[in-house]
Amino acid sequence: MFSRTAELYDAFYREKDYRAEARSVAGVIRARVPTAATLLDVACGTGEHARFLAEDHAFSVEGTDLEPGLLKIAATKVPAAAFHVADMVDFALGRRYDAVTCLFGSIGYVRTEPALRRALAAMARHLVPGGVLVVEPWFEPGTMTHGFVTLLSTELPDGATACRMSHTRVDGRLSHLRFEYLLGDANGLRRESEVHELGLFSRDETTAAMSAAGLRDIAFDEQGPSGRGLYVATCP
């Protein structure tokens, strides 16, 4: 999804308080498992959450993502961590962790309810007995604004300027986000385009998928680390 714009990702999200969000997530995990030490961040992107979970909360972290370009950036932030190119729907890393996280609404990229069930089952299989799964949802059905437009601009480390305009289209249980990028520097202008599709899952669908994966003590925090809510469950 970010195959042509990985180098822009952190610039557009530099105002996001990853450190505070990592603090919140670490607190949720250790409220259930005070001794939790190993953590897998699924769909970790450029590794900002993983970085603060490691630096501030002493987790031994690993991460997965579909985009090698994002993982290349993540590896520079947490050199001791292993980062794996993997699809969250059917990944198998051959080990288990005290905690598995999937944050910033990334679970929406599975798109369909059957894929949601497969993804949560894969995450559950990577937990040790008693381990904790933490999932920050994308939007629920009926909560996104069809036709919503945003415009962001930012300065890049090399001095270039980048703008990103997005348009949201809601089609049934799918949200389509079209991103148009314009980058400018002394050599001229460059354009990039992307379309992201994310599924809209209800609370009942998500909790049912967690239950089907064998997870227990499923809870939902209305606020979560960034206002979208947070699912928490335990592996038996």
C-alpha positions as CSV (number, residue, x, y, z in Angstrom):
1,M,0.0,0.0,0.0
2,F,2.9,2.4,0.7
3,S,5.2,0.8,-1.9
4,R,6.0,4.2,-3.6
5,T,5.7,6.5,-0.6
6,A,7.3,4.7,2.3
7,E,9.9,7.5,2.7
8,L,7.0,10.0,3.2
9,Y,5.1,8.1,5.9
10,D,6.8,9.4,9.0
11,A,6.8,13.0,7.7
12,F,3.0,13.0,7.4
13,Y,2.5,11.5,10.8
14,R,5.1,13.4,12.7
15,E,2.4,15.0,14.9
16,K,1.1,11.6,16.0
17,D,2.1,10.9,19.6
18,Y,3.5,7.4,19.2
19,R,5.3,7.6,22.5
20,A,2.1,8.3,24.5
21,E,0.2,5.6,22.5
22,A,3.0,3.0,23.3
23,R,2.8,3.9,27.0
24,S,-1.0,3.3,26.9
25,V,-0.6,-0.1,25.1
26,A,2.2,-1.2,27.4
27,G,0.0,-0.4,30.4
28,V,-2.9,-2.5,28.9
29,I,-0.6,-5.4,28.3
30,R,1.1,-5.4,31.7
31,A,-2.2,-4.9,33.5
32,R,-2.9,-8.5,32.3
33,V,0.6,-9.9,32.2
34,P,3.0,-7.9,34.5
35,T,6.0,-10.0,33.3
36,A,5.3,-9.6,29.6
37,A,8.7,-9.2,27.8
38,T,8.3,-10.3,24.2
39,L,6.0,-8.5,21.7
40,L,5.1,-8.9,18.0
41,D,3.7,-5.8,16.3
42,V,1.7,-6.9,13.3
43,A,1.4,-4.4,10.4
44,C,4.1,-2.4,12.2
45,G,4.7,0.1,9.4
46,T,7.8,2.2,10.0
47,G,8.2,0.9,13.6
48,E,7.3,4.0,15.6
49,H,5.2,2.1,18.1
50,A,7.8,-0.8,18.2
51,R,10.6,1.7,18.9
52,F,8.9,3.2,22.0
53,L,7.7,-0.1,23.2
54,A,11.3,-1.2,23.2
55,E,13.0,2.0,24.3
56,D,10.6,3.1,27.0
57,H,9.0,-0.2,28.2
58,A,11.8,-2.8,27.7
59,F,9.9,-5.1,25.4
60,S,11.9,-7.3,23.1
61,V,10.0,-6.5,19.9
62,E,9.6,-7.9,16.4
63,G,7.4,-6.7,13.6
64,T,5.6,-7.7,10.5
65,D,4.4,-5.8,7.5
66,L,3.6,-6.3,3.8
67,E,5.7,-3.4,2.6
68,P,9.5,-4.0,2.6
69,G,10.1,-0.3,2.3
70,L,8.3,0.4,5.6
71,L,10.2,-2.4,7.3
72,K,13.6,-1.1,6.0
73,I,12.8,2.2,7.9
74,A,11.6,0.3,11.0
75,A,14.9,-1.7,11.1
76,T,16.9,1.6,11.4
77,K,14.9,2.6,14.5
78,V,15.1,-0.8,16.3
79,P,18.3,-2.4,15.0
80,A,18.1,-5.3,17.5
81,A,14.6,-6.3,16.3
82,A,13.7,-8.8,13.6
83,F,11.2,-7.5,11.0
84,H,9.4,-9.9,8.7
85,V,7.7,-9.3,5.4
86,A,4.4,-11.1,6.0
87,D,0.6,-10.9,5.4
88,M,-1.3,-10.6,8.6
89,V,-4.0,-12.9,7.3
90,D,-1.9,-16.0,7.2
91,F,1.6,-15.4,8.7
92,A,3.6,-18.0,10.5
93,L,6.8,-17.0,12.2
94,G,7.5,-20.2,14.1
95,R,7.5,-18.7,17.6
96,R,5.2,-17.2,20.2
97,Y,5.2,-14.0,22.1
98,D,3.9,-12.6,25.4
99,A,1.9,-10.0,23.5
100,V,0.8,-9.4,19.9
101,T,-0.4,-5.9,18.8
102,C,-2.0,-4.6,15.7
103,L,-2.3,-0.8,16.0
104,F,-3.4,2.4,14.1
105,G,-6.4,0.7,12.5
106,S,-4.2,-1.6,10.4
107,I,-6.6,-4.5,10.9
108,G,-8.9,-2.8,8.4
109,Y,-6.5,-3.8,5.6
110,V,-7.8,-7.4,5.8
111,R,-10.9,-6.0,4.0
112,T,-13.4,-8.8,4.6
113,E,-14.9,-10.6,7.6
114,P,-13.5,-14.0,6.6
115,A,-10.1,-12.5,6.3
116,L,-10.6,-10.8,9.7
117,R,-11.2,-14.2,11.3
118,R,-8.1,-15.6,9.7
119,A,-5.9,-12.7,10.7
120,L,-7.0,-12.8,14.4
121,A,-6.6,-16.6,14.4
122,A,-3.0,-16.1,13.1
123,M,-2.3,-13.5,15.8
124,A,-3.7,-15.8,18.5
125,R,-1.5,-18.7,17.3
126,H,1.6,-16.5,18.0
127,L,0.7,-16.0,21.6
128,V,2.1,-18.0,24.5
129,P,-0.6,-19.4,26.9
130,G,-1.8,-16.4,28.9
131,G,-0.5,-14.0,26.4
132,V,-2.3,-10.8,25.4
133,L,-3.7,-9.7,22.0
134,V,-4.2,-5.9,21.5
135,V,-6.0,-4.6,18.4
136,E,-6.8,-1.0,17.6
137,P,-9.7,-1.0,15.2
138,W,-10.4,0.9,12.0
139,F,-13.8,2.5,11.7
140,E,-17.0,0.7,12.3
141,P,-19.8,0.6,9.7
142,G,-21.8,3.9,9.6
143,T,-19.0,6.0,11.2
144,M,-17.0,7.2,8.2
145,T,-17.9,10.3,6.2
146,H,-18.4,9.5,2.5
147,G,-16.7,12.2,0.4
148,F,-14.4,13.4,3.3
149,V,-11.3,15.3,2.0
150,T,-8.1,16.1,3.8
151,L,-5.0,18.1,2.8
152,L,-1.7,17.9,4.6
153,S,1.7,19.5,3.8
154,T,5.1,18.8,5.4
155,E,8.8,19.5,5.0
156,L,11.0,16.5,4.3
157,P,14.4,15.9,5.8
158,D,16.1,16.7,2.5
159,G,14.4,20.1,2.3
160,A,11.7,19.1,-0.2
161,T,8.1,19.9,0.3
162,A,5.4,17.3,0.2
163,C,1.6,17.6,0.0
164,R,-1.0,14.9,0.4
165,M,-4.7,15.2,-0.5
166,S,-7.0,12.3,0.4
167,H,-10.6,11.5,-0.6
168,T,-12.7,8.9,1.3
169,R,-15.4,6.8,-0.5
170,V,-17.6,4.4,1.5
171,D,-19.0,1.5,-0.5
172,G,-21.0,-0.8,1.7
173,R,-18.5,-2.5,4.1
174,L,-15.4,-1.1,2.4
175,S,-13.8,2.3,2.8
176,H,-11.7,3.5,-0.2
177,L,-9.0,6.1,0.6
178,R,-7.4,7.7,-2.5
179,F,-4.2,9.6,-1.8
180,E,-2.6,12.0,-4.2
181,Y,0.9,13.2,-3.4
182,L,2.8,16.2,-4.8
183,L,6.5,16.5,-4.0
184,G,8.6,19.5,-4.9
185,D,12.2,20.4,-4.7
186,A,14.8,22.4,-6.7
187,N,14.6,19.8,-9.5
188,G,10.9,20.1,-10.0
189,L,7.7,18.4,-9.1
190,R,6.8,14.7,-8.8
191,R,3.4,13.1,-8.3
192,E,2.4,9.8,-6.7
193,S,-1.0,8.2,-6.3
194,E,-2.4,5.3,-4.0
195,V,-5.7,3.8,-3.2
196,H,-6.2,2.0,0.1
197,E,-9.1,-0.3,0.8
198,L,-10.0,-1.0,4.4
199,G,-12.9,-3.1,5.8
200,L,-15.5,-1.7,8.2
201,F,-16.1,-4.2,10.9
202,S,-18.7,-4.0,13.7
203,R,-17.8,-4.6,17.3
204,D,-19.8,-7.8,17.3
205,E,-18.0,-9.1,14.3
206,T,-14.6,-8.4,15.8
207,T,-15.3,-9.9,19.2
208,A,-16.9,-12.9,17.5
209,A,-13.7,-13.4,15.4
210,M,-11.6,-13.2,18.5
211,S,-13.8,-15.7,20.3
212,A,-13.6,-18.0,17.2
213,A,-9.8,-17.8,17.4
214,G,-10.0,-19.3,20.9
215,L,-9.3,-16.0,22.8
216,R,-11.0,-15.2,26.1
217,D,-11.6,-12.3,28.5
218,I,-12.3,-10.1,25.5
219,A,-12.7,-6.5,26.4
220,F,-13.2,-3.2,24.5
221,D,-12.0,0.2,25.7
222,E,-14.0,2.9,24.1
223,Q,-11.1,5.4,24.0
224,G,-8.0,3.4,23.3
225,P,-4.6,5.0,22.7
226,S,-5.8,7.4,20.0
227,G,-9.6,7.7,20.3
228,R,-10.7,4.8,18.1
229,G,-11.1,2.2,20.8
230,L,-9.0,-0.9,21.7
231,Y,-9.7,-4.6,21.8
232,V,-7.9,-6.7,24.4
233,A,-8.0,-10.5,24.7
234,T,-6.1,-13.3,26.4
235,C,-4.9,-16.6,25.0
236,P,-5.9,-19.5,27.2
